[in-house]
Amino acid sequence: MSPRARSVTLWVVALVLMLAAAVYQERTGPTYPVEGTLEVAGTPRAYNLPRTETTGRSLRIALPDPGAGSSGSVMWRRYPTDEPFTTAPMRRDTAAGGAVLVAELPSQPPAGKLEYRVEVRTPGAVLRIPSEEAAAAGEGMIVARYKDAVPLPLLIAHVTCMFLAMLVGMRAALAALVHPGGIGRLPWVALALMTAGGLILGPFVQKYAFGAFWTGFPHGYDLTDNKTLIMWLVWAVACGVLWKGRARVPVPRFTRATVLAAALVMTAVYLIPHSLKGSQLDYGKLDQGAPASQAVHSGV
C-alpha cells in the first residue's frame, strides 16, 4: 500500500470511529427523547417524548391520537421531590398536520427537572409510557431537564471542536499503532482542539445553559467537566512525551504507547453518555426563597 493510500485509509477508519462515537453520545445521553410506536387504526405511528427543553418554554408532550373514544393524561411533578403528582389532561390538536394528543408542562428554571409519565386510554386498552415492565425495572418515569438557551454558533463551535479532537486523536492512535513514523503533529492538533472546545468554549456553553462556567474538579462533581479535564490531561501528557522524544526516529515505543493510552482514555470518556451527573436544581432551596442561580448543584 502506498503512503498516500495508507494515510487515506487511516483517516477513513478514524472518521468511522468518530461518527460512531457521535451517534452513541447522542442516543445514550439523558436528554435523548423516549421513542416508541402507538397503534392508530391498525397502523403503528412513531412518537418521541422530550427529555430536555429551554427555560421559558412549556414542555410539549404529544402522542398520535388513537381515535374516537380515546383520551390521555400526563402525571408530573418536579424532580427530585416527594410532592404529589399533578395530572394534566391531554387535548386533541390537528394544527400540526395530523391528529395528536397534547399536554404542556410548565417551564422550570435552568437545571430544573420534571418527571412524568403518560397514559392513553382507548375503548379496549390502557397504554402507559413508560410501560409497566419499565416501571418494574426501576424506569417508571421520564425525566426532562431545563436549560437556558445557548447561542447556536457557540454550541456548533464547541461540538465541532470536540468531535474533531476525537477524529484527530483516533488518527494519531492509528498512526502510532501501524505507522510509527506518521504520528507527526497529530497529538498536538488533538490537544489544541480539546483546549478550544473543552476548556474554552465548553465553559461558555455551560455558563449560558446553567449559569456557571465550571462545575467540575475542584469546584464540583460535574461528570462532563471532569471527563473533559481527564481527557485533556492525558493528551497533554502524551504531547509532553512526544516533545521529549521528538528527535528520535522512528517514534519510540513508549511514546507510541502513551499516544495509544491517551486515545483509549478518550474513547472511554466518549463511551460515558453525555450530560450524566450534571447540574440539578435544588427545589428545597428554591422553595425556601433562594435564587435559582444559588440553588443549583452539580454531579447529580
C-alpha positions as a Markdown table, in Angstrom:
| # | Residue | x | y | z |
|---|---|---|---|---|
| 1 | Met | 0.0 | 0.0 | 0.0 |
| 2 | Ser | 1.4 | 3.4 | -0.9 |
| 3 | Pro | 1.9 | 6.0 | 1.8 |
| 4 | Arg | -1.0 | 8.1 | 0.4 |
| 5 | Ala | -3.4 | 5.2 | 0.3 |
| 6 | Arg | -2.4 | 4.2 | 3.9 |
| 7 | Ser | -3.0 | 7.7 | 5.1 |
| 8 | Val | -6.4 | 7.9 | 3.5 |
| 9 | Thr | -7.3 | 4.5 | 4.9 |
| 10 | Leu | -6.3 | 5.6 | 8.4 |
| 11 | Trp | -8.3 | 8.8 | 8.1 |
| 12 | Val | -11.4 | 6.9 | 7.0 |
| 13 | Val | -11.1 | 4.5 | 9.9 |
| 14 | Ala | -10.7 | 7.4 | 12.3 |
| 15 | Leu | -13.8 | 9.1 | 10.8 |
| 16 | Val | -15.9 | 6.0 | 11.2 |
| 17 | Leu | -14.8 | 5.7 | 14.8 |
| 18 | Met | -15.6 | 9.4 | 15.4 |
| 19 | Leu | -19.1 | 9.2 | 13.8 |
| 20 | Ala | -19.9 | 6.0 | 15.8 |
| 21 | Ala | -19.0 | 7.9 | 19.0 |
| 22 | Ala | -21.1 | 10.9 | 17.9 |
| 23 | Val | -24.2 | 8.7 | 17.4 |
| 24 | Tyr | -23.6 | 6.8 | 20.6 |
| 25 | Gln | -23.2 | 10.1 | 22.6 |
| 26 | Glu | -26.5 | 11.4 | 21.1 |
| 27 | Arg | -28.6 | 8.3 | 21.6 |
| 28 | Thr | -27.4 | 7.3 | 25.1 |
| 29 | Gly | -27.5 | 10.7 | 26.8 |
| 30 | Pro | -30.2 | 11.6 | 29.4 |
| 31 | Thr | -31.7 | 14.2 | 27.1 |
| 32 | Tyr | -32.4 | 11.9 | 24.1 |
| 33 | Pro | -36.1 | 11.6 | 23.5 |
| 34 | Val | -38.0 | 8.5 | 24.6 |
| 35 | Glu | -39.1 | 6.8 | 21.3 |
| 36 | Gly | -41.7 | 4.3 | 20.5 |
| 37 | Thr | -44.8 | 3.5 | 18.4 |
| 38 | Leu | -48.5 | 3.8 | 19.1 |
| 39 | Glu | -51.1 | 1.9 | 17.0 |
| 40 | Val | -53.6 | 4.1 | 15.3 |
| 41 | Ala | -56.3 | 2.5 | 13.2 |
| 42 | Gly | -54.2 | -0.7 | 12.9 |
| 43 | Thr | -51.1 | 1.3 | 11.8 |
| 44 | Pro | -48.1 | 1.9 | 14.0 |
| 45 | Arg | -47.2 | 5.6 | 14.4 |
| 46 | Ala | -44.0 | 6.8 | 15.8 |
| 47 | Tyr | -43.7 | 9.2 | 18.8 |
| 48 | Asn | -40.9 | 10.7 | 20.8 |
| 49 | Leu | -41.3 | 12.2 | 24.2 |
| 50 | Pro | -38.9 | 15.0 | 25.2 |
| 51 | Arg | -36.3 | 14.9 | 27.9 |
| 52 | Thr | -35.0 | 18.4 | 27.5 |
| 53 | Glu | -36.4 | 21.9 | 27.0 |
| 54 | Thr | -35.3 | 25.6 | 27.1 |
| 55 | Thr | -36.3 | 27.7 | 30.1 |
| 56 | Gly | -39.3 | 29.9 | 29.2 |
| 57 | Arg | -40.9 | 27.2 | 27.1 |
| 58 | Ser | -43.5 | 24.7 | 28.1 |
| 59 | Leu | -42.6 | 21.1 | 27.8 |
| 60 | Arg | -44.8 | 19.8 | 25.0 |
| 61 | Ile | -45.9 | 16.2 | 25.3 |
| 62 | Ala | -47.5 | 14.8 | 22.1 |
| 63 | Leu | -48.7 | 11.4 | 21.0 |
| 64 | Pro | -50.6 | 10.2 | 17.9 |
| 65 | Asp | -54.4 | 10.3 | 18.6 |
| 66 | Pro | -55.7 | 6.7 | 18.7 |
| 67 | Gly | -59.1 | 7.9 | 17.5 |
| 68 | Ala | -62.7 | 8.2 | 18.8 |
| 69 | Gly | -63.3 | 7.2 | 22.4 |
| 70 | Ser | -59.7 | 7.7 | 23.4 |
| 71 | Ser | -58.2 | 10.1 | 25.9 |
| 72 | Gly | -54.9 | 10.8 | 27.5 |
| 73 | Ser | -53.3 | 12.4 | 30.5 |
| 74 | Val | -49.8 | 13.2 | 31.9 |
| 75 | Met | -48.9 | 12.8 | 35.5 |
| 76 | Trp | -46.0 | 15.0 | 36.5 |
| 77 | Arg | -44.1 | 16.6 | 39.4 |
| 78 | Arg | -40.8 | 18.5 | 40.0 |
| 79 | Tyr | -37.8 | 16.2 | 40.2 |
| 80 | Pro | -36.4 | 15.2 | 42.7 |
| 81 | Thr | -39.2 | 15.9 | 45.1 |
| 82 | Asp | -41.8 | 13.9 | 47.1 |
| 83 | Glu | -44.7 | 16.3 | 46.2 |
| 84 | Pro | -47.9 | 14.8 | 44.9 |
| 85 | Phe | -48.2 | 14.3 | 41.1 |
| 86 | Thr | -50.3 | 16.7 | 39.1 |
| 87 | Thr | -52.5 | 15.3 | 36.3 |
| 88 | Ala | -52.6 | 17.3 | 33.1 |
| 89 | Pro | -55.4 | 16.2 | 30.6 |
| 90 | Met | -54.2 | 15.8 | 27.0 |
| 91 | Arg | -56.2 | 17.7 | 24.4 |
| 92 | Arg | -56.7 | 17.0 | 20.7 |
| 93 | Asp | -54.7 | 19.1 | 18.3 |
| 94 | Thr | -54.9 | 18.9 | 14.5 |
| 95 | Ala | -52.9 | 22.0 | 13.7 |
| 96 | Ala | -49.6 | 20.1 | 13.1 |
| 97 | Gly | -51.0 | 18.2 | 10.1 |
| 98 | Gly | -52.2 | 15.1 | 11.9 |
| 99 | Ala | -54.4 | 14.4 | 15.0 |
| 100 | Val | -52.3 | 14.2 | 18.2 |
| 101 | Leu | -53.0 | 14.3 | 21.9 |
| 102 | Val | -51.1 | 17.1 | 23.5 |
| 103 | Ala | -50.3 | 18.3 | 27.0 |
| 104 | Glu | -47.9 | 21.1 | 28.1 |
| 105 | Leu | -46.0 | 21.1 | 31.3 |
| 106 | Pro | -44.8 | 24.3 | 33.0 |
| 107 | Ser | -41.4 | 25.8 | 32.3 |
| 108 | Gln | -38.7 | 25.5 | 35.0 |
| 109 | Pro | -35.6 | 27.5 | 35.9 |
| 110 | Pro | -32.2 | 26.4 | 34.4 |
| 111 | Ala | -31.2 | 22.9 | 35.8 |
| 112 | Gly | -34.8 | 22.3 | 36.9 |
| 113 | Lys | -36.2 | 18.9 | 36.1 |
| 114 | Leu | -39.7 | 17.4 | 35.8 |
| 115 | Glu | -40.6 | 13.7 | 35.9 |
| 116 | Tyr | -43.6 | 12.5 | 34.1 |
| 117 | Arg | -45.5 | 9.5 | 32.7 |
| 118 | Val | -48.2 | 9.3 | 30.1 |
| 119 | Glu | -51.4 | 7.3 | 30.0 |
| 120 | Val | -53.6 | 6.8 | 26.9 |
| 121 | Arg | -57.0 | 5.2 | 27.3 |
| 122 | Thr | -58.8 | 3.6 | 24.4 |
| 123 | Pro | -62.1 | 1.6 | 24.4 |
| 124 | Gly | -60.1 | -1.6 | 24.5 |
| 125 | Ala | -56.9 | -0.9 | 26.5 |
| 126 | Val | -54.8 | 1.5 | 28.6 |
| 127 | Leu | -51.3 | 2.4 | 27.3 |
| 128 | Arg | -48.7 | 3.6 | 29.8 |
| 129 | Ile | -45.5 | 5.3 | 28.9 |
| 130 | Pro | -43.1 | 4.2 | 30.3 |
| 131 | Ser | -44.6 | 0.7 | 30.3 |
| 132 | Glu | -45.5 | -1.3 | 33.4 |
| 133 | Glu | -42.5 | -3.5 | 32.5 |
| 134 | Ala | -40.2 | -0.5 | 32.5 |
| 135 | Ala | -41.7 | 0.7 | 35.9 |
| 136 | Ala | -41.0 | -2.8 | 37.3 |
| 137 | Ala | -37.4 | -2.4 | 36.2 |
| 138 | Gly | -37.0 | 0.9 | 38.0 |
| 139 | Glu | -37.5 | 3.1 | 35.0 |
| 140 | Gly | -41.0 | 4.2 | 35.7 |
| 141 | Met | -40.7 | 7.9 | 34.9 |
| 142 | Ile | -39.3 | 10.1 | 32.2 |
| 143 | Val | -37.1 | 13.0 | 33.5 |
| 144 | Ala | -36.8 | 16.2 | 31.5 |
| 145 | Arg | -34.2 | 18.9 | 32.2 |
| 146 | Tyr | -34.4 | 22.6 | 31.5 |
| 147 | Lys | -31.6 | 24.8 | 30.4 |
| 148 | Asp | -31.2 | 28.4 | 29.3 |
| 149 | Ala | -30.7 | 29.0 | 25.5 |
| 150 | Val | -27.1 | 28.7 | 24.2 |
| 151 | Pro | -26.2 | 30.8 | 21.1 |
| 152 | Leu | -26.2 | 28.4 | 18.2 |
| 153 | Pro | -22.8 | 29.5 | 16.8 |
| 154 | Leu | -21.1 | 28.9 | 20.2 |
| 155 | Leu | -22.8 | 25.4 | 20.5 |
| 156 | Ile | -21.8 | 24.4 | 17.0 |
| 157 | Ala | -18.2 | 25.6 | 17.5 |
| 158 | His | -18.0 | 23.6 | 20.8 |
| 159 | Val | -19.4 | 20.4 | 19.4 |
| 160 | Thr | -17.3 | 20.6 | 16.2 |
| 161 | Cys | -14.0 | 21.1 | 18.1 |
| 162 | Met | -14.7 | 18.2 | 20.5 |
| 163 | Phe | -15.5 | 15.7 | 17.7 |
| 164 | Leu | -12.7 | 16.9 | 15.5 |
| 165 | Ala | -10.4 | 16.4 | 18.5 |
| 166 | Met | -11.6 | 12.8 | 18.7 |
| 167 | Leu | -11.1 | 12.4 | 14.9 |
| 168 | Val | -7.5 | 13.6 | 15.1 |
| 169 | Gly | -6.9 | 11.7 | 18.3 |
| 170 | Met | -8.1 | 8.5 | 16.7 |
| 171 | Arg | -6.0 | 9.1 | 13.7 |
| 172 | Ala | -2.9 | 9.7 | 15.9 |
| 173 | Ala | -3.6 | 6.4 | 17.7 |
| 174 | Leu | -3.9 | 4.5 | 14.4 |
| 175 | Ala | -0.6 | 6.0 | 13.2 |
| 176 | Ala | 1.1 | 5.0 | 16.5 |
| 177 | Leu | -0.3 | 1.5 | 16.0 |
| 178 | Val | 0.5 | 0.8 | 12.3 |
| 179 | His | 2.8 | 3.6 | 11.2 |
| 180 | Pro | 5.2 | 4.8 | 13.9 |
| 181 | Gly | 6.8 | 7.5 | 11.6 |
| 182 | Gly | 3.4 | 9.0 | 10.8 |
| 183 | Ile | 2.3 | 10.5 | 14.2 |
| 184 | Gly | 3.7 | 13.9 | 13.4 |
| 185 | Arg | 1.8 | 16.8 | 14.9 |
| 186 | Leu | -1.5 | 14.9 | 15.3 |
| 187 | Pro | -1.4 | 14.7 | 19.1 |
| 188 | Trp | -0.7 | 18.4 | 19.3 |
| 189 | Val | -3.6 | 19.2 | 17.0 |
| 190 | Ala | -5.9 | 17.0 | 19.1 |
| 191 | Leu | -4.8 | 18.7 | 22.3 |
| 192 | Ala | -5.4 | 22.2 | 20.7 |
| 193 | Leu | -8.9 | 21.2 | 19.6 |
| 194 | Met | -9.7 | 19.9 | 23.1 |
| 195 | Thr | -8.3 | 23.0 | 24.7 |
| 196 | Ala | -10.5 | 25.2 | 22.4 |
| 197 | Gly | -13.6 | 23.0 | 22.6 |
| 198 | Gly | -13.5 | 21.7 | 26.1 |
| 199 | Leu | -11.6 | 24.2 | 28.2 |
| 200 | Ile | -12.6 | 27.5 | 26.4 |
| 201 | Leu | -15.8 | 27.1 | 24.6 |
| 202 | Gly | -17.3 | 24.4 | 26.9 |
| 203 | Pro | -17.4 | 26.6 | 30.0 |
| 204 | Phe | -19.1 | 29.4 | 28.0 |
| 205 | Val | -21.7 | 26.8 | 26.8 |
| 206 | Gln | -22.3 | 25.8 | 30.4 |
| 207 | Lys | -22.5 | 29.4 | 31.6 |
| 208 | Tyr | -25.2 | 30.2 | 29.1 |
| 209 | Ala | -27.1 | 26.9 | 29.9 |
| 210 | Phe | -26.8 | 26.7 | 33.7 |
| 211 | Gly | -25.2 | 29.9 | 34.9 |
| 212 | Ala | -21.7 | 28.6 | 35.9 |
| 213 | Phe | -18.5 | 28.3 | 33.9 |
| 214 | Trp | -17.1 | 25.3 | 35.5 |
| 215 | Thr | -18.6 | 22.8 | 38.0 |
| 216 | Gly | -16.1 | 20.0 | 37.8 |
| 217 | Phe | -13.0 | 19.5 | 39.9 |
| 218 | Pro | -12.1 | 21.3 | 42.2 |
| 219 | His | -15.4 | 23.2 | 42.4 |
| 220 | Gly | -17.8 | 20.3 | 42.0 |
| 221 | Tyr | -18.6 | 16.9 | 40.6 |
| 222 | Asp | -20.0 | 17.6 | 37.2 |
| 223 | Leu | -19.2 | 14.5 | 35.2 |
| 224 | Thr | -18.9 | 16.2 | 31.8 |
| 225 | Asp | -16.5 | 18.8 | 33.1 |
| 226 | Asn | -14.4 | 16.1 | 34.9 |
| 227 | Lys | -14.4 | 13.9 | 31.8 |
| 228 | Thr | -13.1 | 16.8 | 29.7 |
| 229 | Leu | -10.4 | 17.6 | 32.2 |
| 230 | Ile | -9.2 | 14.0 | 32.3 |
| 231 | Met | -9.2 | 13.7 | 28.6 |
| 232 | Trp | -7.2 | 17.0 | 28.2 |
| 233 | Leu | -4.7 | 15.9 | 30.9 |
| 234 | Val | -3.9 | 12.5 | 29.2 |
| 235 | Trp | -3.3 | 14.2 | 25.9 |
| 236 | Ala | -1.2 | 16.8 | 27.5 |
| 237 | Val | 1.0 | 14.0 | 28.9 |
| 238 | Ala | 1.1 | 12.3 | 25.5 |
| 239 | Cys | 2.3 | 15.6 | 23.9 |
| 240 | Gly | 4.9 | 16.1 | 26.6 |
| 241 | Val | 6.3 | 12.6 | 26.0 |
| 242 | Leu | 6.2 | 13.2 | 22.2 |
| 243 | Trp | 8.1 | 16.5 | 22.6 |
| 244 | Lys | 10.7 | 14.9 | 24.8 |
| 245 | Gly | 11.5 | 12.2 | 22.2 |
| 246 | Arg | 11.0 | 14.4 | 19.2 |
| 247 | Ala | 14.5 | 13.9 | 17.8 |
| 248 | Arg | 14.2 | 10.1 | 17.7 |
| 249 | Val | 13.1 | 8.3 | 14.5 |
| 250 | Pro | 11.2 | 6.1 | 14.4 |
| 251 | Val | 9.0 | 7.2 | 17.2 |
| 252 | Pro | 10.0 | 5.3 | 20.4 |
| 253 | Arg | 7.7 | 2.5 | 21.7 |
| 254 | Phe | 7.0 | 4.3 | 24.9 |
| 255 | Thr | 5.9 | 7.4 | 23.1 |
| 256 | Arg | 3.6 | 5.4 | 20.8 |
| 257 | Ala | 2.2 | 3.6 | 23.9 |
| 258 | Thr | 1.5 | 7.0 | 25.5 |
| 259 | Val | -0.5 | 8.2 | 22.5 |
| 260 | Leu | -2.4 | 4.9 | 22.3 |
| 261 | Ala | -3.2 | 5.2 | 26.1 |
| 262 | Ala | -4.4 | 8.7 | 25.6 |
| 263 | Ala | -6.7 | 7.6 | 22.8 |
| 264 | Leu | -8.1 | 4.7 | 24.9 |
| 265 | Val | -8.9 | 7.1 | 27.7 |
| 266 | Met | -10.6 | 9.4 | 25.2 |
| 267 | Thr | -12.6 | 6.5 | 23.9 |
| 268 | Ala | -13.6 | 5.6 | 27.4 |
| 269 | Val | -14.7 | 9.2 | 28.0 |
| 270 | Tyr | -16.9 | 9.2 | 24.9 |
| 271 | Leu | -18.5 | 5.9 | 25.9 |
| 272 | Ile | -19.8 | 7.6 | 29.0 |
| 273 | Pro | -23.2 | 9.2 | 28.0 |
| 274 | His | -23.0 | 12.9 | 27.7 |
| 275 | Ser | -24.6 | 15.1 | 30.4 |
| 276 | Leu | -24.8 | 12.5 | 33.1 |
| 277 | Lys | -24.4 | 13.8 | 36.6 |
| 278 | Gly | -24.7 | 17.4 | 35.5 |
| 279 | Ser | -26.4 | 20.4 | 37.1 |
| 280 | Gln | -29.6 | 20.0 | 39.0 |
| 281 | Leu | -31.9 | 22.5 | 40.7 |
| 282 | Asp | -32.5 | 22.0 | 44.5 |
| 283 | Tyr | -36.2 | 22.7 | 44.8 |
| 284 | Gly | -36.0 | 22.7 | 48.5 |
| 285 | Lys | -33.6 | 25.7 | 48.5 |
| 286 | Leu | -35.7 | 27.3 | 45.8 |
| 287 | Asp | -38.9 | 27.0 | 47.8 |
| 288 | Gln | -37.1 | 28.5 | 50.8 |
| 289 | Gly | -36.5 | 31.7 | 48.8 |
| 290 | Ala | -33.0 | 31.1 | 47.4 |
| 291 | Pro | -32.4 | 32.5 | 43.9 |
| 292 | Ala | -32.5 | 29.8 | 41.3 |
| 293 | Ser | -28.8 | 30.6 | 40.4 |
| 294 | Gln | -27.8 | 29.7 | 44.0 |
| 295 | Ala | -29.9 | 26.5 | 44.2 |
| 296 | Val | -28.1 | 24.5 | 41.5 |
| 297 | His | -26.0 | 21.5 | 42.5 |
| 298 | Ser | -23.6 | 19.6 | 40.2 |
| 299 | Gly | -22.7 | 15.9 | 39.9 |
| 300 | Val | -26.3 | 14.6 | 40.3 |
